[in-house]
Amino acid sequence: MCPSMRQPLLDVGKPEVIPPTVADLVLRRSTSNGINTRMRHTRELTDEQWQTLDPLIPRPRKRCDGRGRSWKSRRSILNAVLSVLRTSAPWADLPDRYPSFQTYHKRFQQRVRSGVMTRIMTALAHELSIRGSIDVSEAFIDASFAPAKKRGRKVGKTKRGKGTKIMAVADRNGLSVSVCAESATPHEVRLAMSTLLQMVVPDAPQNLIGDNAYDSDRLDAELRFYGIELTAPHRRNRRNST
């Protein structure tokens, strides 16, 4: 069940707090001395980490006429993006060392739509898998509801009102290996397979654990076809076949 299609994640405003992502785990890595003393802000990318990410981020094209402002540093933009993803803070609350949050948000959206962020996460996850830091032999799946009052591509109607459903899969250590935003209208059971297909690691989990929302005979049979064992408690109002 190796994923054959990758879809970029969509920005749905202020994200909810979720388990640590691959990017967050990479940020926790330090240099051989433990601290990069040449950088003022220790939570930002170290020189060693940037050497890994630099080839994955395309350099901006310069205008032929030489007009326009010069682009912000690619490293600075990525530091700002990781700061927002790590703290779940609004873009407008970026620290003062990141001027013009509109610019950083725009660059982030461009890299999401072009697939740059997906390629970064996939490359980092591959490296961490080789080191044994990711273990998807046992994975967990869950979803959360983000209310939305306005319309949008990923906004749907539910009994709780309009909103977006954020689906996530984490490995046995709690590291998120798939996070995607979908319309809140479909049930979580119908979104499970598409969430698994967007995992940033090629290996499918052997055991997938979820709450009683995933108690479905149809989902169980579909996952079993791919060699995935589903573990979910029965619902109280469960029928003989679901």
N, C-alpha and C positions, 0 to 999 in steps of 0.2 A: 504494500500500500504506500509506495513512495509517492509523495505529492508531485503532480505533473504541472500544476498551475499555481502561480503565486499571485495574490492580490494585495496591493498596498493597503496599509491601514489607513483609516480615515479619521481625521480630527473631529471629535464630537464635543469640542469645548473643553471645559474643565474635567479632566479624567478622574475617576475614582481611584482610591488607593488600592493597588493590586499587589500580588506577591512580587518579589524582586525579579526583574527581567534580566536577560543576558547582558544588556548594556549596563545595568546596575552592578552585576557581578564583576564585569570588566573594570568598572570604576573602582571597585574595592581592591583590585590588584595594585600592588605598590612596586616600586623599583627595588633593585637588589638591596639597597640600603634602607628600605622601609619608607622613606620620605623623599620626595623630590624637592630639595632645598632651593632649587632655582626658580620655582613657581610660587607665587604669593598665595594662591588659593589651592589648598591641598586637595579639595574635592574635584578639581578640574583634571583634565586628561594629563597624564605624565608624558614626557618625551617618548618613553618606550611604547606607551599605548598609542600615541599619535603616529608613530612609525608604522604600526600595524594598520591603522585606519586611513592614513594618507592616500595610499594607492586606490582605495575603494571610493573616494569622493572625487568626482570630476572637477577639474579647474574651470572657473568661469571664463567665458569667451569675452574678449575685448572687442569693443565696437571698432569698425573700420575707420570711422571718422574721428576716433579718439575722444568723442564727447561723452558726457555722463559722468557720474561719480564712480569712483573705484569701488569694487565689491569688498565687503567685509571679509576678514580672515576666515577661511573655511574652518579652522580650528576653533576660533571664537564662536562661530555660529553653532558648531556641534556642542561646545561646552554649554551654551545657552539652552539648546534643545534638551540635553541630558539633565540640566538643572530643573527644567519644567517637568520632565518625565519622572524625575526622582522625588520631587517635593509635591507634585500635583498642584502647584500654584498657578494662578492665571498668568498669561503671558505679560500682562501689564504690570505684574509684580516682580518682574525680573530685577536682579540687583543693579545698582547704578553703573556697575562696570560694563554692563551690556546696553549701550545706547540704542534708542529706537527699537522697541520691542516689535513694532510692526514689520521691520525689515527681517528680523529673525523668524517671525512667524511665517512670513511670505516664503523665505528660503526653505523653511521646514516643509511647508506644503508642496513646494516644487520638488523637493527630494522624495517626498512620499509618493507623489503622483508618477514620478519618473522611475520609481522602483529602487532608488539609491538606498533608502533606509532598509528595505527588505534585503538587499544584497549585503549590507553591512551586518545586519543581525544574523543572516545565514552564515556568513564567513566566520563571524565570532563564535557562533554556536558550534560550527564544525571544529574550530580550534579547541574549544572547551571540551567537546566530546572526545577528541583525541587524548586530552589530558585526564579524562575520567571525571570531569566536574559536572557533567550532565548524565543523568541516568533515567531514561524513559521506559525502562522495562516495566515500571509501575508508574502510572500517571493519574492525575486528578482533573476532572472537568467540572466547571461551574459557570454560572452567569449572574450578572447583576443588571438591574434596571436603572437607566438614567433618564429622568423625565425631560421632556422637550415640549415647549409650548408652541413653537413655530414648526413649519414644514421643513422637510429635508429628505435627502435620498435615503437615509437610514432611519427614518422616523416612522413609526407605525402606531396604530391604535390598539389599546388593550382596555381591560376593565379598570385599570389603574389610571387610565389616561394615555395621552400620546407620549412616546419616548423611544429610546434606543436600547437595544440589548447588547451588553458587552460580554462576549464569550471568551473564556480563557481555559487553557490547558497548562498544568504545571507538572514537572517531573517529580520523582519521589522525594527530592530535597526541597520542594517548594519553589523551584525556579521556573518562571513562566516561559514556555516554549511556543506558545501560540496565543495571541490576543487579537480579536477582531470585533468590529462593531457591525451589528445587523439590525434590521427592523425589529421592533419589539412585538410585532404581530405574530410571527410563527412561534410555535412552542419550541422549547430548548431541544427536544428530541430531534426535531427536523433540522436543527442547526449544528448538531454534534459532528456529523461527517465533514461538513465544510470547514469547521473549526480544526479538525484533525488534519485536513489537507493543507492548512496554512501553517503547520508546524515548521519551525526553522531548522529542524533536524530531519534527516531522511528516514530514520528508523521509526517504525510504528510501535506504540506501546504494546506490551504483552497483556497487561492488566489495566483496565480503565475503571476508575472509581468515581462515582457521582452520587448525588443525593437522590431522594425518591422521585424527583422530577424526571429522572432518566430511567424509570421503571417501565420499560417498553419491550414487549416481545419482538416487535419488528426491528427496533434498534439492536437488540441483543443478537438477533439472527444476522443482521447486516454486518455487525462488527465481528461476529464469529466467522463469517465467510473470509475475512481478512486476517484471521488468527488472533483476534483481540477478545479477551475475556472481559465482559462487563460485570461490574459489581455495583448494585444499587438496591437499597431497601425497598420493600413493597409499599405501595400507597395503601392507606386504610380503605379507600373506596375502590380498590383495584378490582377490575373485572377478570374473568377467566382468561381472556385474551386481549392484549392492548397493543 
